[in-house]
Each structure stands twice: as C-alpha cells, then as structure tokens.
Amino acid sequence: MFRRLFATLQRTLSRFRSAIRQFAGTAPEDTHAARVYWDEGMALTLTHLMQESETRASGRVQVITLGEFRSAIGELWERYEPRILLIAESTISRMIGRGNTYIPQDKDTWLLLFPALKESEALKRADAIAARIGEKLVGARFSETPPPLPEASKLDLRGALNADGSLNLERVKAAVESVRQATSLGLGSAKPAVKKPAGAAKTPETSTPATPPAKSEVAQLTVTFRPAWNAETQSVNSFFFRATKPDGSDVYGPNGPCPTDATALDLLGLAARAFSDMCERGLRAVLTVPVPYPALHGPQLAEFQRVISSLPQRERLLHLRLEVTHVPARAGADSLVPIRELFRPFTREVAFLLDPFQLSDQVLALDHIMVGVEMPRGGRRSDDEIFQAMLIFRQRAGRRSAYVLGLSSRLQVAHAVTAGIAEIGGTGVSGELKKLPDQVTVIRRQDLLL
C-alpha cells in the first residue's frame, strides 16, 4: 500500500513539475522513460478485468495511439512533442472518469482501463477521448496538411493471463505494441466492420432525396448551417443545422411556432445527408441536428430514432449532436429524461435549446446534457442586456457545456468569450453557410476579444 502511495505521489510531482516548466515557457526534459510504468495498482486492476469475462474485459481495455499522427507530421513531432503529449494526457485525464485509469506506453500510446463502465460505455468513452484529442490537435495546427487523427481500439486480451490466473505483463505490452504498430502503418483501427443484415432499412444517404418533394413544406424553406467557435479547440469546428421560412423566421427558434412532425422528419433527413457528406469528406467537426420536443413525443418517434441510428455508428458518436428545441415550460423530468436516455447511446451528446430570457428550471436540473440559447433575430435587447443574460445562463448551466448562438456583434462575442461559453456562434463570428466547408477555421481566443 505504501509503495503504491509513493508511486502515485511521484507521478503527481512529476506532472506538476512538467506543468510548471510548460507555464514558464521552457521545454520539459525528456522523461519518456518514466512515462512507461506498470505499478501494482494498475496491474491489479487489469487482472481483475481479465478474470471477469474475456468478452466484457476486452471492450473495457482500450488503446489510444498517436502513431499514425506522429508518422504523418514527421520531424515536427520532435519539435512539438511536449505540447502534443500535454494535450493528449490532459484530455485523457480529464475525460476518463472516476474509477477508471490509464497507463502511458512508449512515446505516443496510452492503455485505457474502464473497470467502472460497461463494455458499450467504455467503447463510447474511449472514442470520445480519441475524438477530443484529435479536435485539439487540429486546432493546434502542427502542420499545414491535416494529419490522420487518433482512434481508440480494443485490445486483444487472449492469452494475457497465466495458468495460475496472474497477469502476463509482457503479453499485454506486446498486444499494445501491435496496436501501435498497426496504426503507425496506416492499417486503421482494430474494430471490426459491422455488416448490415439483408433487408435492413436504407440509410439516410440512400433513402432521403437530395431535395425535398415539391409539395413538401420543406421545399419552401431555406436550409443553412450556423458556424460556432469552440473555446476548447479555438477553431470554428461546430455547425448548427437550421432552416428559415420565406419571411426570414427561424423554424427552430424557441419562441416561434413548432413545425409539424412531417416537416421535422423531412428536415432531419436533409440534415442526415449533410452529416454523411461531412463525414465522407473527412471534415473533423460537430454537426448539431435539431428536433422539436413535440415530435419526440409523437407517433413518429420511432422514425426519428431510425434515421439517427442508421447513420454510421462511429461517426455519429464522435460528430453528431442532437438538439431538442421547442421545450415547453411545463415539461418536467418525467418527459425530459426519457429523451436524453433514448438518444444518448446514438449520438455524441444530447443538447437542449432554451429561451435565453426564460430559462427552464427543469432542463437545467438535468445532468449529462449540453444546454444552449439563441438570441432572437432583430431583437431590441442592448449589448448589456444580452451580456447579463449570458452571464446568468452560464451560471445556471453550471458544469454543463453551454453554447450561445445569434450574437450579432464583436462586442457580444467578446462578452461570450469572457463569460466562459464553450461554443459561440452568430454573425459576430461568421455568417451562415449554405453548405459545410471543406476544413475548419482556426481563430485564437485573443482574436475574439476586443
């Protein structure tokens, strides 16, 4: 016990010294040899996972490697290595969750252990960590050409236990190294491809027409994408699917009339096509797709779920956000929680769009969600009123990630940055787009401050 405590203390002091050097602007010393460690606590955790069930344990033991990223940027790796490792390890440490742990391996690889999660939750958590590391590396711009981003892979644990039930560390390390080498050679993730059963429903790429039928209400709408600046990646890599009527009113505005289920479903189909196209082109961004609250309590709920679940699993878990709009003031936890639980397994996250001047207490009482507000167009609110509304919203949001859209001036944007809003959108950042861009735009935080 004392040995484990001493080892933990040593690692904490080492990371603290490294952080001080980074803050002081000096490159940390080469401590990679110390990054490869297997203390008794780590080995014991892995042994317990192995002894439970090989199938369950394999999904709860993941490998994240920057091997392919490292090969792609070449000599830039040596130049930026301390910064890259700081980004990766701080992200893993913050996102891995209580009860789980990680083991740094070599100079570009981490073994993630998830004893506190089910296998499906562990897979989703590892994918989310890999995606967030990738987003930060893209935002850091270590090279002109976007390099391949990290992926999480299951670890093949067969044969990792000795006959007496003890852990064979050498076999585990060899398995980790094989994953790292496969990724470095561009062989991709070890995750198997999922075959679509015969007679399965068509995905939105093939079942949804490029343009809505002429008689559809959607044919009269203008579809756009509203970009948002992400404070964590310091880049415009978040986009919100929107639709406006001929009179310029927003279909998804919190104070406007709610679209019919048929219109909402047609729009979801168009958003699904845009999402598929975004993923095929390799755009590393998040697309937020809105669905009205009433539609998620109507007879076509299963159809909404089918469209979303038929999108490629990995892409939607990393890049698709479901946004619930038109939440009534009377909606309580009994109707909000089922929505969250229904769509959390299929998307990166579930968000609720609120009225910035009439925040919902019931929504803000939920956990495991994202919350957002959109300032009404053409409003007569002063910059000070909008700033105060953002401050109150940010305070009420607490630890939940929050976004604010509809900011029309650089002063409002600067206020949002100062308030600590995670994602910021509006003409003060960027105008609306008729189609998604080919790459994200990097904007430093200081460039948004007046």
C-alpha positions in Angstrom: 0.0 0.0 0.0 2.8 2.4 0.9 4.7 1.5 -2.3 1.6 2.3 -4.3 1.0 5.6 -2.5 4.7 6.6 -3.0 4.5 5.7 -6.7 1.3 7.8 -7.1 3.0 10.7 -5.3 6.0 10.5 -7.6 3.8 10.6 -10.7 1.8 13.6 -9.4 5.0 15.6 -8.6 6.5 14.7 -12.0 3.4 16.0 -13.8 3.3 19.1 -11.6 6.9 19.9 -12.4 6.2 19.4 -16.1 3.2 21.8 -15.9 5.4 24.4 -14.2 8.0 24.2 -16.9 5.3 24.5 -19.6 3.9 27.5 -17.9 7.3 29.1 -17.7 7.8 28.6 -21.4 10.6 26.1 -21.1 10.5 22.7 -22.8 10.3 19.9 -20.3 13.1 17.4 -20.1 12.9 14.1 -21.8 11.1 12.0 -19.3 9.6 9.4 -21.7 11.3 6.5 -19.9 9.4 7.4 -16.8 6.1 7.6 -18.7 6.2 3.8 -19.3 5.2 2.3 -16.0 3.2 -0.6 -14.5 2.7 -0.2 -10.8 0.9 -2.9 -8.7 -2.4 -1.0 -8.7 -2.5 -0.8 -12.5 -1.6 -4.5 -12.8 -4.2 -5.5 -10.2 -7.0 -3.5 -12.0 -6.2 -5.1 -15.3 -6.0 -8.6 -13.7 -9.5 -8.2 -12.2 -10.8 -7.1 -15.6 -9.3 -10.1 -17.3 -10.6 -12.5 -14.7 -14.2 -11.3 -15.2 -15.0 -12.2 -18.7 -12.8 -12.0 -21.8 -15.5 -10.5 -24.0 -16.5 -7.9 -21.4 -13.0 -7.1 -20.4 -11.7 -6.6 -24.0 -14.1 -3.8 -24.6 -13.2 -2.2 -21.3 -9.5 -2.1 -22.1 -8.7 0.3 -24.9 -5.6 1.6 -26.7 -5.2 5.2 -28.0 -2.2 5.8 -30.1 -0.8 8.8 -32.0 1.5 6.6 -34.0 -0.1 7.5 -37.4 -0.3 11.1 -36.4 3.4 11.0 -35.4 4.4 9.4 -38.7 2.4 12.0 -40.7 3.9 15.1 -39.2 7.5 13.7 -39.4 10.2 15.9 -37.8 7.5 18.3 -36.4 6.8 15.6 -33.8 10.2 16.2 -32.1 9.7 19.9 -32.2 6.2 19.9 -30.6 6.3 16.6 -28.7 6.0 18.1 -25.2 3.0 20.1 -26.3 1.3 17.2 -28.1 1.8 14.9 -25.1 0.4 17.6 -22.7 -2.7 17.9 -24.9 -3.2 14.2 -25.1 -2.6 13.3 -21.4 -4.5 16.2 -20.0 -7.5 15.3 -22.2 -7.4 11.6 -21.2 -7.0 12.5 -17.5 -10.0 14.9 -17.6 -12.3 12.7 -19.6 -11.5 9.1 -18.4 -13.9 9.4 -15.4 -13.8 8.4 -11.8 -12.9 4.8 -11.1 -11.1 4.4 -14.5 -7.4 4.9 -15.2 -4.8 4.9 -17.9 -1.2 3.8 -18.4 1.1 5.8 -20.7 3.1 3.5 -23.1 6.1 4.4 -25.3 6.1 8.0 -26.6 2.7 8.0 -28.4 0.4 5.4 -26.9 -1.9 5.0 -23.9 -3.7 2.0 -22.4 -7.1 2.9 -21.0 -8.8 0.8 -18.3 -12.5 1.2 -17.7 -13.4 -1.1 -14.7 -16.2 1.3 -13.7 -18.0 1.1 -17.0 -20.0 -1.4 -19.1 -18.3 -2.5 -22.3 -20.6 -0.4 -24.5 -20.0 2.7 -22.3 -16.2 2.1 -22.3 -16.2 1.9 -26.1 -18.1 5.2 -26.4 -15.9 6.9 -23.8 -12.7 5.8 -25.5 -14.0 7.0 -28.9 -15.0 10.4 -27.3 -11.5 10.8 -25.8 -9.8 10.0 -29.1 -12.0 12.4 -30.9 -11.4 15.2 -28.4 -7.6 14.7 -28.6 -7.9 14.9 -32.4 -10.0 18.1 -32.3 -7.4 19.8 -30.1 -4.5 18.7 -32.3 -6.3 20.0 -35.4 -6.9 23.3 -33.5 -3.2 23.4 -32.6 -2.2 23.3 -36.2 1.2 21.5 -36.0 1.3 21.1 -39.8 -0.4 22.7 -42.8 -1.9 19.4 -44.0 -4.4 17.9 -41.5 -2.7 14.6 -40.4 -4.6 11.4 -39.5 -6.2 11.7 -36.1 -6.1 9.2 -33.3 -8.6 6.3 -32.8 -9.4 4.1 -29.9 -9.0 0.3 -30.4 -10.0 -2.7 -28.4 -7.1 -4.7 -27.0 -6.9 -8.4 -27.8 -6.5 -9.9 -24.3 -6.4 -13.6 -25.3 -3.5 -15.3 -23.6 -2.8 -12.4 -21.3 -3.4 -14.5 -18.2 -1.0 -17.1 -16.9 -2.2 -20.6 -15.9 -2.4 -19.5 -12.2 -4.6 -16.5 -13.1 -1.9 -13.9 -12.8 -1.3 -11.2 -15.4 1.3 -11.7 -18.0 2.5 -8.2 -18.4 4.8 -9.0 -21.3 1.9 -10.3 -23.4 -0.2 -7.2 -22.6 2.7 -4.9 -23.6 3.2 -6.9 -26.8 -0.5 -6.5 -27.6 -0.3 -2.8 -27.0 2.7 -2.5 -29.2 1.0 -4.5 -32.0 -1.9 -2.0 -32.0 0.5 0.9 -32.1 2.5 -0.5 -35.0 -0.7 -1.3 -36.9 -1.9 2.3 -36.5 1.6 3.7 -37.4 1.5 1.7 -40.7 -1.9 3.1 -41.5 -3.8 -0.1 -41.0 -6.5 1.7 -39.1 -8.5 0.7 -36.0 -8.8 -2.9 -34.9 -12.5 -2.5 -34.6 -14.4 -4.9 -36.9 -16.6 -3.6 -39.6 -20.3 -4.1 -38.9 -22.2 -5.9 -41.6 -25.6 -4.7 -42.5 -28.2 -7.6 -42.4 -30.1 -8.4 -45.5 -33.3 -6.4 -45.8 -32.1 -3.7 -43.4 -33.6 -0.3 -43.8 -31.8 2.1 -46.1 -29.6 4.7 -44.5 -30.4 8.4 -45.0 -27.7 8.6 -47.6 -29.9 6.4 -50.0 -33.4 6.8 -48.6 -33.5 10.6 -48.4 -33.8 12.6 -51.6 -31.3 15.4 -52.2 -34.1 17.8 -52.4 -37.5 17.5 -50.7 -40.6 16.8 -52.8 -42.2 19.8 -54.4 -45.4 19.5 -52.3 -43.4 19.3 -49.1 -43.4 22.3 -46.8 -39.6 21.8 -46.6 -39.4 22.8 -50.3 -40.3 26.3 -49.2 -37.6 26.5 -46.5 -34.0 27.7 -46.8 -31.5 25.3 -45.2 -28.3 26.8 -43.8 -25.5 25.9 -41.3 -24.6 28.3 -38.5 -20.9 28.0 -37.6 -19.8 28.3 -34.0 -16.4 28.9 -32.4 -15.2 26.2 -30.0 -13.3 27.6 -27.0 -11.6 24.3 -26.3 -10.2 23.8 -29.8 -10.0 27.5 -30.6 -11.5 26.8 -34.0 -14.8 27.1 -35.9 -15.5 23.3 -35.9 -19.1 23.3 -34.7 -22.0 23.7 -37.1 -25.8 24.0 -36.3 -28.3 22.8 -38.9 -31.0 25.5 -39.3 -34.0 26.3 -41.6 -35.8 29.5 -42.2 -39.2 30.4 -43.8 -39.6 32.8 -46.7 -40.4 35.6 -44.3 -37.0 35.0 -42.6 -38.3 33.5 -39.4 -36.4 30.6 -37.9 -38.1 27.2 -37.9 -36.3 26.1 -34.7 -36.5 29.4 -32.9 -37.5 28.9 -29.2 -40.3 31.4 -29.5 -41.6 30.5 -33.0 -44.3 28.1 -33.9 -43.3 24.4 -33.8 -43.0 22.6 -37.2 -45.2 19.6 -37.9 -43.8 16.1 -37.4 -43.7 15.6 -41.2 -41.7 18.8 -41.7 -39.3 18.0 -38.8 -38.7 14.5 -40.2 -38.0 15.8 -43.7 -35.5 18.3 -42.3 -33.9 15.6 -40.2 -33.4 13.6 -43.5 -31.7 16.6 -45.1 -29.5 17.0 -42.0 -28.6 13.3 -42.1 -27.5 13.6 -45.7 -25.4 16.7 -44.8 -23.8 14.8 -41.9 -23.0 11.8 -44.1 -21.4 14.1 -46.7 -19.4 15.8 -44.0 -18.0 12.5 -42.7 -17.2 11.2 -46.2 -15.2 14.4 -46.9 -13.3 13.9 -43.7 -14.4 17.2 -42.1 -13.5 16.9 -38.4 -16.4 18.9 -37.0 -19.5 18.5 -34.9 -22.9 18.9 -36.6 -25.8 19.8 -34.3 -29.2 18.5 -35.7 -32.3 19.9 -34.1 -35.6 18.0 -33.5 -38.6 19.7 -31.8 -39.7 18.4 -28.4 -43.3 17.6 -29.5 -42.0 15.4 -32.4 -40.1 13.3 -29.8 -43.4 12.6 -28.0 -45.5 12.0 -31.1 -46.3 8.9 -33.2 -43.3 9.2 -35.4 -40.7 9.0 -32.6 -39.5 5.6 -33.9 -38.9 7.1 -37.3 -36.8 9.9 -35.9 -34.8 7.3 -33.9 -34.4 5.1 -37.0 -32.9 8.0 -39.1 -30.4 8.8 -36.5 -29.4 5.2 -35.5 -29.0 4.3 -39.2 -26.1 6.7 -39.6 -22.6 5.1 -39.2 -22.0 4.4 -35.5 -18.5 5.7 -35.1 -19.2 9.0 -36.9 -22.4 9.8 -35.0 -20.8 9.0 -31.6 -18.0 11.4 -32.4 -19.5 14.1 -34.6 -23.3 14.2 -34.2 -25.2 16.2 -31.6 -29.0 16.0 -31.1 -30.6 19.3 -30.2 -34.0 19.3 -28.6 -35.9 22.6 -29.4 -39.3 24.0 -28.5 -39.2 22.6 -25.0 -42.4 23.8 -23.2 -42.3 25.5 -19.9 -44.4 22.7 -18.3 -42.0 19.9 -19.4 -40.8 18.0 -16.4 -38.1 15.5 -15.7 -40.6 12.6 -16.4 -40.7 13.7 -20.1 -37.1 15.1 -20.5 -35.1 12.2 -19.0 -36.6 9.6 -21.5 -35.5 11.8 -24.4 -32.0 12.1 -23.0 -31.7 8.3 -22.3 -33.2 7.4 -25.7 -30.7 9.3 -27.8 -27.5 9.3 -25.7 -26.4 5.8 -26.9 -26.8 7.0 -30.5 -25.1 10.4 -30.5 -22.1 12.4 -29.2 -24.4 14.3 -26.8 -27.9 15.5 -26.3 -28.5 19.2 -26.1 -31.5 21.3 -25.1 -32.1 24.7 -26.8 -33.6 27.2 -24.3 -35.1 30.7 -24.4 -32.2 33.0 -23.1 -34.6 35.2 -21.2 -36.8 32.4 -19.8 -34.6 29.6 -18.8 -36.2 26.2 -18.0 -35.5 25.1 -14.4 -36.4 21.5 -15.3 -33.9 21.3 -18.1 -31.2 22.9 -16.1 -31.8 20.3 -13.4 -30.7 17.5 -15.7 -27.2 16.1 -15.9 -25.4 14.5 -18.8 -26.7 17.1 -21.3 -25.5 20.2 -23.1 -27.5 23.4 -23.0 -27.7 26.3 -25.4 -29.5 29.5 -26.1 -30.1 31.5 -29.3 -30.5 35.3 -29.2 -33.6 36.2 -31.2 -33.1 37.9 -34.5 -34.0 41.6 -34.8 -34.4 41.9 -31.1 -34.2 45.3 -29.3 -32.1 44.0 -26.5 -29.0 46.1 -25.7 -25.5 44.6 -25.6 -25.6 44.9 -21.8 -28.9 43.0 -21.5 -27.5 40.3 -23.7 -24.3 40.1 -21.7 -26.3 39.9 -18.4 -28.5 37.1 -19.9 -25.3 35.2 -21.0 -23.8 35.5 -17.5 -27.0 34.2 -15.8 -27.2 31.4 -18.4 -23.6 30.4 -17.9 -24.0 30.5 -14.1 -27.2 28.4 -14.3 -25.6 25.9 -16.7 -23.0 25.1 -14.0 -20.7 22.3 -15.1 -22.7 21.5 -18.2 -21.2 22.5 -21.5 -23.0 25.5 -22.9 -23.4 27.3 -26.3 -24.8 30.7 -27.3 -25.9 31.4 -30.9 -27.2 34.6 -32.6 -24.5 37.0 -31.4 -24.5 39.8 -33.9 -21.5 42.0 -32.9 -17.9 41.5 -31.9 -18.7 43.1 -28.6 -21.3 40.4 -27.9 -18.8 37.7 -29.0 -16.1 39.2 -26.7 -18.6 39.1 -23.8 -19.4 35.4 -24.5 -15.7 34.5 -24.5 -15.3 36.4 -21.2 -18.3 34.6 -19.8 -16.7 31.2 -20.5 -19.2 29.9 -23.1 -18.0 26.7 -24.7 -19.3 27.4 -28.2 -20.2 30.8 -29.7 -22.0 31.5 -32.9 -23.6 34.3 -34.8 -22.7 36.9 -37.4 -20.3 38.3 -34.9 -18.2 35.2 -35.6 -19.2 34.0 -39.0 -22.1 34.3 -41.4 -24.4 31.5 -42.2 -23.3 28.9 -44.8 -25.3 27.2 -47.5 -23.1 24.2 -47.3 -20.5 22.9 -44.8 -16.9 23.9 -45.5 -14.0 21.6 -46.5 -12.0 22.4 -43.4 -12.3 24.1 -40.0 -11.1 27.6 -39.4 -8.7 28.3 -36.5 -9.4 31.5 -34.6 -7.3 32.2 -31.5 -9.2 33.3 -28.3 -7.4 36.6 -28.1 -8.5 37.5 -31.6 -12.1 37.4 -30.5 -11.5 39.8 -27.6 -11.8 43.5 -28.2 
